[in-house]
Amino acid sequence: MSNNLDLEQVDLQIAGMTCSSCVATIERSLNKVPGAQATVNLATESAHVLVPRGTRSKDLIDAVEGAGYSAKLRTDESESFSHTRKMGLRTLLSILFTIPVIVISMVHTIHSDVDSYILKLLDQFGLPNPLYSPSGWLAISLTAPVVIFIAWPIHRAALRNLTHPTMDNLISLGSITAFLWSIYANSTGAGDIYAEVAAAVITFIVFGRYLESRAKRRAGSALAKLISLGSKEVRILRGSEEIVAPIENLQVGDNCIVRAGERITTDGRVVEGASSVDNSLLTGESLPIEVSIGSEAIAGAINRSGRLVICATRVGSDTELSRITKMVLSAQSEKAPIQRLADRISAVFVPIVLLFAIATLATWIYLDNPISNSISAAVAVLVIACPCALGLATPVALLVATGRGARSGVILRRTAVLEVAPKIDAVILDKTGTITTGQMQVINEIFDYSPKIGITEEATRLAILTVARESNHPVARAIARSLLKEIPNGVVLPFSDLIETSGQGIAARVQFAAAGLPVIIGSPNAIRKATLNIPDSFESLIGGAQKNGNSIALAAIDGIAVAAFEVGDTIRPDSSRAIRELRERGLSIYLASGDNAAVAKRVASEVGIDDNLVLADATPEMKIEKVRELQTNGSKVLMVGDGVNDAAALAAADLSIAMGTGTDTAIATADITLMQPNLGSTLKAIDLSRKTLRIIRTNLGWAFIYNVIGIPIAAIGALDPMYAGGAMAFSSLFVVLNSLRLNRGTNLSR
């Protein structure tokens, strides 16, 4: 097998599938392409294929078409509506032909009246009447378009799957048998005709598939929305000229313009303007966020107010939107273990049903029952046993779940995790970036405006901001962000002679109204060397910061210390609540941190984690050892992290979740990505998993019970084939509608 780095993903749209047997046939055909690893999804009518780089898409399409189906590259969902509309037209025509057939065949009074009327017409025109039942021929004539033309896709699928029977073989055999028997019986008077059975079965099947198509389109609407968020054109700013170009022309480093009301075209950094941005379709956040110069922007978000100029940092398939879409597509195409079990059952189910129908026919004839009744019982078995519900039970629920999660900012990379999540009993949380924000912030600050300097308080802040903005050091950036909140226009003073020394700080000569003065921002030791004395309040802040495990930076102007900043990582606002709720569910919560024991235990205490469940000074190897230790003791472990140092533990855990703000390595390793970087989203993922698994079990239970009860009833002749067709169509629709309850009944808002 090829290394995953040598594989690329190809997604195909498949047409013509009707049940799990079709899925198995297509998977076999695709996996014959050298190096291909294919999974086919009945609910999304798609194939997700990993192939060696350089493999032609045409080879995959040819493999599908060779199996008797059609395929094309999956680019969008635009054709699903057209397909559903065509199915609706077929359903309408089928109903228009079938209703009079049922009326003629089943209402005996009308049956006799029609026969009498036709015989009078024949006598009136002096025509002979060789017909056994004129109304029977009328019913058969009206049935013919339904069985021959409207049902042709079913017959065609049955013919191409003769070696691997599917539900289409059952429907085709049942309807044709009833139709041909009706012609024979009406010609010879051998028994009752079943024209209404042939027409009604096809109508129920076509109508059921039409409703399924509509429901599945609703189920896949989240993915369609994600795909539609991608922009086709972009306004690129070249100098002072604004150029409208296809999105493919955008390159990293280009500045693009996004006006109010438009979607942001690419991931980037705001370099001009300020606005409120709606990220709800990407992250699930209900409230718009404020952005200004320096803020990050995500492709697909809506710019609600002001004009923005954004410098592209990721384009094309590298954007967050493309990455989310690819993960959702991959998850929807993957098969959960519970679905593989259903597929294995379906693969042998159809041949068994065919044998059982033949046995039913033979038994009825052997017991001296009329041939018409024998055929009726066999047809009823064929029709009611179609394994549509079994084939749809799992994939439709997974389709809805992945879409529901995507709308709420919970991106499932593997659907198999839905079965694991309810079994989790131990959670290991990384500290930085998971429990905390992972971004340095000013926690406390003190200013001491000395009259010796002779500058105003505002000028002092502006001078510190001017120098801090020129450094990429996390502490300096935190100070700059804090001061920008007080000086939102970001206007700075002229400066020169900028010098930055690693481990010491940054200095520059800043031009005030009167003269240029040296401004230094650095560590306490560096400032002590550059100043005469440090105020007692600063010394007190230094001691407290060191005790808390936070960083401390001082600022001096012209040799006088004027400000002290305590900078550290802050706990996310919802962490304590989320951890409390996880504990209330009976989960053991562990904290793993690379920080020293004092810092780790302080954070644990603030969020409600017991000291004895804290792993401090944790290396990547230690995190893996903790995961394996818990697994050895019988626990199912969830690992939540965001960094490269968490990747190995994420891979080793039974279930892994990465913060969307984390590193690409962590996100690529994790089973679930949270677009809202907070622990509350972890609860969303667990809730969604539990409810989805419950829906799947209900669907499978219904599918099995329906067949276990329905087949014997049909075999003993207690079920008319027409009603069997209706029951089969209803069973398939039931699992689709039951799965859609995930959209209505799952409260993922926190």
N, C-alpha and C positions, 0 to 999 in steps of 0.2 A: 504494500500500500504506500502511496506517495506521502511524503511529509506534507503537513497542512500548509506549510509555507509555499509549496509548489502547486497548490490547488486554487482554483477560482470558482466563484459561485455563479451559476446560471439558473434563472427562474423562468419556467415555461408556463404558458396558459394552455390548458388541455381542454378539448371539447369532445363530448361523446361518452363520458363516464357516467355510470348509473349506480354502481354498487361497489362493495369492497373487492369483488372478483376482478372488476375492471382495473382497480388500483393495483392489484397484484400483477395483472398482465402487463401493465405499463411499466411498473417497477422492474420486472424481469427484463423487458426489452431495453430499458435505459441502462441497466446495469451490465448489459452485454457490450456497451461502448467501452473500449479500453480505459481503465482507470476511473470510470464513473461510479459515484456513490449517490444513488437517487432515493428520494422519499417523495411519494405522491399523496396529495391531500384531496379527498373527495369533496369536502365542504367548500374549499376555495377553488376547486377545479384547477389545481396547479401542481407543478413538479418543481422541487428544489433539488438541484443537482450540483455536486462538487466534482469538478473534472480537472485533470492536469492542465496547466496553463498551455494555451495554444490549441486546445481541442476546439474544433469548429462547432458552432451552435447548430449548423445544418445537420451534422451527424446525429445529434440528439433528436432533432425534429424528425429526421428520417426514421429513427428507431421507433418513435411514437407512431408515426404514420404507417410503418411496417406492421404494427400491431393492430391496425385498423382504426386508429383514432387520429384526430388532427391536433396540431400543436403550433405554437408560435412563441416568440420571446415575449415575456411579460413586461410590459412597460407602464401600463396604467389600467384603470378599471372602467374606462369609458365605454367599452363594448358590452358590459354586463347588462346595462339598461336595454340596449337594442335586443340582446338575446332574450331577456325576460319579456319584452314586448312581443317578439315573434312567438314565444311559447303561449302568451295570452291569446293571440289570434288563433293558434291551433286549438287551444282549449275551447274558445267560443264556437268555432266551426264544429268541433266534436260534439259539443252540447246541443247545438242546433239540429244535428243529424240524429243524436241519440234519444232525445226526448220523445219524438214521435214513434221511434222503434219500441221504446218501453211502453208507451201508451197502447200501441197496436198489439204488442205481444202479451201484455200482462192484464189488461182490462178485457175480460172475456166478452162482455156485452158489446163493447166497441169492436172487438175482434169479429164477432158474428155479423154485426152491422156492416163492417167493411167488406167482409166476404160476400154478403148478399148484394151490396151495391156494385161491387166489381162484376159479379156474375150477371146482373141485370144489364150492365154496360156491354158486356161481351155478347149477350143475347140480342141486345138492341142493334148492334152492328153486325150481327150474323156471324160472329167469330166463334170458333170451337174453344172449348175450355178443357185442356188437358191437365190443368194445374190441380194439385192436391188441395192447396189453400192459397187463394189469391192474396190474402192479407199477409200470409207468411212470406210470399215473394216480395211484397212491398217492403216488409220489414228487412228482409235480406238485402234488397236493393239499397235501402237507406243505410244499412250497416256497412256495405262494401266500401264507400269512401273512407269511413272511419278505420276499418281494419286494414285496408290496402294502402291508402295514401297518408292519413294522419299518423298511423302507427308505423309507417315505413322506417323512420329512424330506429325504432325498437327492433323491427325485423332485421335491419341491416346490422345493428350491433349484435344481434343473436347469431347471425350467419358468420361474422368474423370471430366470434368467440365459441365456435362449436367445440374446439379442443379444450377450452377453459370456460365452462358454462358460467354465465352470470344471471342476475335476476331478469335481464332482457330475454334470455332463453326461456325462462318460466312464463313470462308474460306473452311472448310471441307464440310459444307452443299452446298455451291455454286459449288465447283468442282465436288462433287459426283453427284449432281443433273444434271449438264451439261453432265457428263460422262454417267450416266444411260439413260438420255434422248437420247443421241447419239446412244446408242445400240438399244433402242426401235425404234427410228425414222428410223435407217438404216435397221432394220428388217422388218418394216411395210410400209415404205414410208410415214410416218405420217408428215414429214416436214424436215427442214434443220437439219443437225447434228451440234453439238457444241463441237466436240472433241478438236479443237484448243483452245477453250475457257478454257476447263478444264486443258489442258496442260500448256497453257500460264499463267493462273492465278497462278498455283503452281510455275511455273518457275520464274515469277516476284516476288512472295512472298519469295521464297528461295534465289533468287539473292539479293533482297532488304535486307533480314536478314544477308546475307553474308557481304554486304557492311556496314550495321549497325554494325556488329560485329567488322569489321576492324576499323571503325571510333571510336567505343566505346573503343577499345583497345588503340587507339591513345589518346583518351580523358583521359583514366586512366593511361597513361604512367608515369605521375608524381608520383602516388602512387606506381607503380611498381618499379620506380627508388628508392624511399624512402626505400621500403622493401629490395631491393637488396643491399643497402648500409651496411646492417648489416653483420658483419664478422661471418664466421663459425668457424674459428680457431684463436688462439692467441698464441703468443710467451711469455711465462711467465718466468721471471728471478728469479730463486731460488738460492740465493748465487751467484756463478759464472757460474752456469749451466743454459742453455737456454732450456726450455721445450715447445714443440709444443703440445697444448691441445685443445679440443673443447671449444668454447667460454663459454659454460655452467659451465666450471670448474673455470672460473675466479672469484675471490672474491675481495671485497673491501679491499684495502691495498696491493694487489699484484702489483708488478712492471712488466710491459709488454714492450716488445721491438717493435718499429715500424720503419722499414727501409724506406729509400727514395723510393717514388713511391707507397707505400702501404697505405691502409686506416687505420686510427686510430681505434682501436678495442673497446675502451670504453671511457667514460668520466673520466677525471682525471687531474692530475697536473704533469707538466714536472719536473722530478727530475734529468735528465741528458741530455745534448745535446742542440742544437739550430737548428732551421729550419724555412722555410716558409711553411705555411699550407693553403690549399685551402678549404674554408668553403662554397663555392658557392652553392652547392646542398642543404645545410641546411639553410643558412641564406640569400642567394641571393646576398651576397657581391661578386663583380666581381674580386676584387684584393686579392691576398694571403696576410695573416697576418704573421708577424714575431713572433715566440715563442722562449722562452728560459727557463732556470730554474725558476720555480715558476709560469709560464704561465698556463692558463687553456686550456685543449684540449677537443674536442667534438668527440664522436664516429661518424664514417662515413666520417669525413674530410680526405682529402688526404695530406699526408706528401710529400712535393715536393722535399726536398733536403736532409738535414742531418739526421743521426740516432738519434732517440729519445727514452728515457726510461720514461714511464709514470706510475705514481702511480694511480691505479684505485680508484676513489671516488664514482662512481655510476656504477652499472653493470646490465646486463639483462634488464628487463622491466623498470628499473628506469632511464635509460640513456635518454639524450635529444632526441636522434633519435627515441627511442621507444615511448617516450611521444608524439613527433610530429606525428609519424605514427598512433598512437592510436587516436589522435585528428582529423586527416584527415579522417580516417576510420569512426569515429563517425559522422563527418560532412557530409560525402558522404551518409551515411545511413539515416540521419535525413531528414524529410520532411518539406519543407517550407510551410507556410499557403497557398500560391498560388498553390502549388502542391496538397495539400489536396483537394482544390476545384476541380481541374481537375480530381482527383481520384474519387470524389463523382459523378461527371458527367459521367465518364467512367463506373462506376458501374451500372448505369441504362441505359446507352446508347445501349449496345448490345441487351438486351431484347426488347427495343423499335424498334431497327433496324429489328430484327426478325419479329416482328408484322407488321412493315411497309412493309417488303418484301412479307409477306403473303397477306397483303392487296393489294399490287401492282399486284401480280399474280391473285388474285380474281377479281380485277377491270378489268384487261385486258381480262380475260376470259368472264366476264359479258358483256363487250362491243363487244363480238363476234370476238375477234382477234384470229389468229391461236395460237394453244397451244405452238408451238415452240417459237413464238415471245413473248408470255406471260412469258414463262420460262426464256427467254433471259433477259427480263426487270427485273424480280425478282432476277436473279443471279447477274446482274449488281449492283442492290441495295445492295445485301449482300456483294459483294466484295469491292465496293468503300467506303462503310461506316465503314470499319474496323478502330477502334480508335487507331491505332499504333501511329500516329503523336501526338495525344492528350496525350497518356501515356508517350511518350518520351520527350515532349516539355520542361518540367521543369527538370527532373532528369539528362538528359544529359548535359544541361547547367550548372547545379550545380556541376556535376562531373568535367567538364572542369574548372570551376571557382575555385573549391577547389584545383585542381591540379596546375592550373596556379598560384594561390596564394602561394602554398607550395614552388614552384620553386623560388618565389620572396621573400621568408621569411615572408609571411603573412599567418598565420595558422588560418583557420576558425574552431572554435569549434562548432558553430551552424549555419547552412545555413540560418535559418530564419533571421539572421542579414542582409542578402543581400537585404531584402525588407525594413528594417528599415533605413539603412545607407543613402539612398538618401533623407530621410525626416529630417535628423538631422539639427538643426539650432542653437544649443548651445553646446559649448565644454568646459568641465572643465578639466584643466590640473594640475596634481600634479607637484610640483616643483622638489623635490629631486628624481633623477633617471629617470625623464621624460623629463623636460626641461633641467635639469643639468645631469651630468654623474652619479651622485650618489656615486662617488668615490673621496675621499679626494686626492687632488694633491697640490704640492708646486706651489704656484702662484708667489711668490717673495722670493728671498733669498739674504742675505748679509753675506760676510765672512770678518773677520778682523784678519789677521794673525799677531799676536804679536811676535816680536823677543824675548820677554822674555821667551816664551815657548821653543824656540830652536828646533822646528820641521818644516818640509817642508809643503808647501800647500797640496801636494798629501797625505802626512801622516796625515794631519789634516782631510781631507775628509775621508780617510780610517778609521780613529779612530771613527768618527761620524757614518759611515756606519756600523762598527763592532758592535756598541752598539744598533743602531736603528733596525738592523735586528733581534735582540733578543726579540723585543716587538711586541705584537699583537694589540697595540693601533693604531687606524686609522691614527693619526698624525705621529707616528713613522714609520708606514708602508709607508706613503706617502713620508716621507723624505728618507727612504731607496730606494724606487723606483726611486726617482729623482737622488740620488747619483749613483745608478747602471747604469743609462744612461751614466754617465761620467766615471764609472769604470765598464765596461761591463763584465770583467772576474770574477767579484764578489769575488776576493781574499780579505780576511779580516785579521786583525792582531790577535795575541793571546790575550786572556783576562781572567780575573778571578774576583771573588768577585762581581758577578752580583746581583744588587738589583733593584726591581721595586716597586714604591710606587704609589698607586692609587691617581690620581688627582695632583701628583707632577711631576713624571717623572721616568727615568730609569738611572742607573749609573753603571759603572764597572771600574775596573783597567785594562787599555789596555797596552800591552807590546810594547813599541817602541824600536828602536835600542839600545838606551842607558839605559832606565829604564822603569819601569811601572808607568804610570801617571793616575790619576782619570779623567774619562770622564763622564760628566753629560749632559743629554738631558731632558729638562723639561719646565714647565711653567715659564713665566717671574718672578713671585713671588718666585718660587723655586730657580731660578738661582740668583736672587738678594741676597738671603740668603747665596749662596755659592761662590759669587764673590765679589771683592772689588768695581768694578764699571762696568757700562754697557755703551758702546759707544752711542753717540747722534744719530747716524744713526740707531742703534737698537731701541732706544726709539721712533724715528719717525715711524719706521716700525710697532712697537707695536700699536701706536695710530691709524695708518691707518687701520690695520687689525681689530681692535676693532670696528672702524667706519663702516667697510664693513661687519661686522658680521662673520669674519673669525677667525680661530684659529691661535695662535702664539706659537712658540716653540723656545727656545734658547739652544745653546750648549756651554759648558764650558770645557776647558781642564786645569787641574792643577790650578783651581781657577780663570781662565781668560776667559771671554766670547769671543768666536771666531766665532760664526755664529748665524744668526737669520733666521727663516723660517716662512713665512706666508702661511698657509695651508687652503684650502677651497674647496668647491664643485665648479666645473667649468661648464659653460653653454655648452651644446652640440653644435658642429659647425653648424649644420643645423637647430637649433631650430628657430632662427629669420626668416629664409627664409620660413620654414614650417608654422609658425604662420602667416606670411604675406599672404601666399597663401590661408590659411584657411579663413582669413578675407576677401580676395578678392572674395571668394565664398559666401559671405554674412553671414558667421557664427560669432556668438558672442563668444569671447574667454575669459574664466575666469581662473584665477590662484588661486589654493588652496595650502597653505603651512603651515606647522607647525611652521615655523620660525616666528620671530617677524616682525612687520609691516615694519621696516626700511629695513631689508634684503629682504623681499618678494617684496616690491615696487621697490627696486634697480634692482632685477632680472627682474621684469615685465617691467621696463623701458628699459632694455637692449634688450629685445626680442620683444618689441612693443605691450605690453598689457596695456590698460588704468588703471590708479590707482584705479578708482572706480569699477573695475572688479576684484580686488585682495581680496582674503579671507586669512588674516594672522592669526597666532596662531590657526590654524584650527585643531580641534580634529576630529576623525572619525565621531562622531555624527554631527558635524557642516557640514562636507562634505555631509552627507546624507541629512541634512536639505536643503542644497543649491540645491541638485539634485531635491528634491521634490518641492521646491519653484518654480524652473524653469518649472517643469512639470505642476504644478498647473496653471501657467501663459500661458500654451498652447505650451510650447517648447518641442521638442524632443531632449533629452540630450545624448551627448556622454561623457563618463568619461574615461580619460586616466591616468593610474597609474601603480605603480610597487610594492607597499609595502603591508604588512599586514594591516596597517592602512587605506589603500585604498579599501580593499576588500568589505566592506559593501556598499560603494558608487558605486563601480563597479557593484554590484549585483542590486542596486536600479535603475541604469541608464537604458535608453532605449537601448543603445548600449555601450559596454564596451571593452576597449582595454588595454592589459597588455604588458609591455616590457618583452622580453624574458629573460632579465637579472634580472627580478624581483623575488619576493618570489613565492614559490609554491602555496601559498594561493591565491595570486593575479591572477596567471596564471590559476588556477583551476576555479576561479570565472568568469573570463573575457570571452567574446564572441569571441574575436580575440586575438591572441598572435603575437607580432612582433619579429621575430628572429633577425632583425637588430635593435638594441636599439636606434632608432632615430625617431623624429617626422615626418620626411619625409615619413616613412613607413605608417603613419596614412593616408596620402594622397593616397598612393597606395591602401590601403584597401577601402577607399571611392570610388576611381575611379573604382576599380574592381567591387564593389557592384553595382554602377550605370550602368555600361556596361552590367553586367550579367542580371540585372533586365530588361534592354532594350531588350536583346536577348530573354529572357523568354517570354516577352510580344509579341515579333514578332512571336515566335514559336506558342504560343497559338492562336494568331490572325490568323495565317496561318491554323492551325488545325481546328479551328471553321469555317472559311470561306470556306475551302476546302470541309467540310462536308455539310455546308449549301447550297453551289452551286452544288456539285457533286450528292447528293442524289436525288434532284428533276430531274436533267438531266437524271440520270439513270432510274428513275421511269417512265418517259414519253417515254422511249425507244430510246432516242437520243444518247445513249452511249453503244457501244459494250462491253460485259463483259470482253473481253480480254484487251481492252484499260482501262477499269475500274481497272483491276488488276495492270496494269502499273502505273496508276495515284496514286493508293494507295501506291505502293512501293516507288514511287518518293516522296510522301508527307512525309513518314517516314524518308527517306534519307535526305530530305531538312532540317528538324529540327536538325538532327545530324550534318550535314555540317555547318549549320548556327551557331550552338553552338560552333563548332570548330574555328569559327572566333575569339573567345576570345583569343585563343592562338596566332593568327597571328596579330590581330589588337589592342591588349591591351598593351600599353606602360607603364610598371610598373617600369621602371628603373629610378632611381633618384640619 
